[in-house]
């Protein structure tokens, strides 16, 4: 029911159009003929995304970890951060992941939070594991909190912020900056989308 309301809000949200996410779409298309994928979605369960990904041969893990991961910004203790990451993204059941969907989380983490998350995620994957992320690069503002995204054959749609919802300036992470913050990962491809988002596909 909640997801149906979310879809309706997205459908009538001004300017919230589907946009192509070529790196993610190409990755999934190429995986259709390969072996079974293990996908980790760091965000909440969304029935639209589960329905779409169910057409692929995959095992989908839903972490629903966004609020807890955002709390990494407030904790300078590496030991405490690793405890949070181990609780929210444990090896069982997420080890052996082939594709990690980070959505726009990196825009909302501190530099230290990104380092801690990247290091932990590396431990959940193996050689060739892919990490997909969206970064607000060519825009002047972004929602104050991470957006929800719906995935479809047409691409992605972000849900609109409520009327009067607060916004903030994006950190505008560059490719080089992400590479420095995430040394366990390499930027394989990056595309600036027409809506100002930079789409990234990283590999470990």
N, C-alpha and C positions, 0 to 999 in steps of 0.2 A: 504493500500500500504506500509506504513512504517513498519507494522508488518510483511508483506511478506519479505521485505528486511532483517528484523531482523532475521527471520527464516533462510533465505539463508546464512546469515553471520554465524549463529550458526552452520548450517549444515556443513560448510566447515572450521570451526575454529579448528585448531590443538588442539587435546587433550580435546575438549569440548564434552565429551561423556555424555550420560544420566547416572545419578547415582541414585540409590535407595534412597528414603527418607522414610524409613519404618514407622516412627511415623506419618507423614502426611498421607501416603497411608493407614495405618491401621485406622486412625481416619475417613477418608473419606469413606473407605469401610464399617466401622461399622455404618456410618450414612445413608447408602443407604436404610436401612429398617426402619429407625426411622422417627421422625417428621421432618418437613421442617426446614432446617438450615438457620441461618443468618450469612453470612461470610463477614468479612471486610478485604479487601486487601489494605494495606497501600501504596503499590507501584502504578505505572501507569497502565492504562488499556492495557492489552495485549490480542489480539484476541485469541491466542492459549490457554491462561488460561481461558478466558471466555468460549470458546468452550468446554474445558474439564470439567469445573465445571458445565456447563449447563446440563450435564447428571445426576447430583444429584438434589434432591429436595432442592433447596436453593434459598435464596435471596442474591445476591452478591452486596456488596457496594464497589465502587472503590474510595479511598481517593485521590490518586495521590499526596501524601503529602511529598515525600522524600526530595526535595530541601528545603522546609520550615522547616521540622523537623531537618535537618542537621544544620540549622541556630540556633537551640537551643544551640549549642556549643559556640556561640559567645555572648550569652546573659545571664548575671548572674542574671537578675531580674526575680524572680519567677512570679511576676504579669504579666510581658511581655510575659514570656514563656507560661503561662496559656492562655493568649489572643491568641497566635499563635495556641496552641493546640485546643482551642475552635473554632477557625476559620476553621482549617483544618480537625478536627475530631469532628464535632458537634454532640450533642445527636440526633438531627434530621438531617439525617436519620439513624445514626449508633447505637443508643441505642438498647439494647437487642441483641447484637451480641453474637453468639455462638462460632465462631472461628475467630481469628485474625491472619492474615498472615503478619509477620514482615520481612520475608526474612532475609537479612544480615544487617539490619539497626543497630542493637545493636553494631556491630563492629565499627560503624562510629560515635557513639555518645559519648560524655564525660560522666563521671560517673553521673554528675548532670543532663545531658540530659536524661540518662536512667531512673533516679529516677522520673523526671518530666513526661516522657512519660508513664512509668509504672503506676503511680498514675492516670493519666488521662484515660488511657485505662481501668483501673479497673472500672471507672465510667460508661463505655459503656457496660460492661458485667454484668452478674449476677452470682450466685453460679454455678460453673462448667464450666464457659466460658474457652475455651482453647486458648492459645497463642503459635503459632509455630514460631521458630526462628532458624537460621543457624549461627554458630559462627566459625570463622577460628581459630582452636585450634592446630591441628597437622600439620600446614604448616608454612613456614618461611616468606612468604610474601602474600599479598593480593592486589587486585586492589585499586588504590587510591580513587576511588569512588564506591559506592554500585553497585553490578552487577545486571543485569536483569536476571530473571529466567523464563524459560518456563516449564509448568507443563503438564505431560502426564501420561498415564497408566504405562509407564516404570519408572517414577520418575520425576527428575528435570534435567534441563540442564542450565548451566550458559552461558551467551553470552560471547564470547572472548573479551578481551581488545584489542583495536587497536594496531597494530604493534608499538612498542616503547612506549606504554602507561605506565604511571608511576605506581609504586607500593609503598606499605608502609608496615611496620611491623605490624602484627596483635596484638591487645591487649591481645589475648588469655584469654578471660574471663573464669574462672572456674565456675563450678556449684555453689560452695559456694559463690563466688563473686556475681554472678547474683542474688542469693537468698537474699544477703544482700542489693543489689541495688534495688531489686524489692520485698519488703516485703509483698506487697499486693497479690503476686503470689507465688505459690510453684512449684518447679521443680518436675513434676510428673514422667517424663522419660527423659533420655538423652542417645544418642547413638553416638559413634565416628564412622563416616563413613570412607570408604576406601580412599576417596580423601582428608582426613584430616579435613573435616568440622565436627563440633559437632552439631548434630541435637537435638533441645530441644522441649519438649511439656510441657508448664506450665499451671497451673489451678489457678483460683481465687476462 
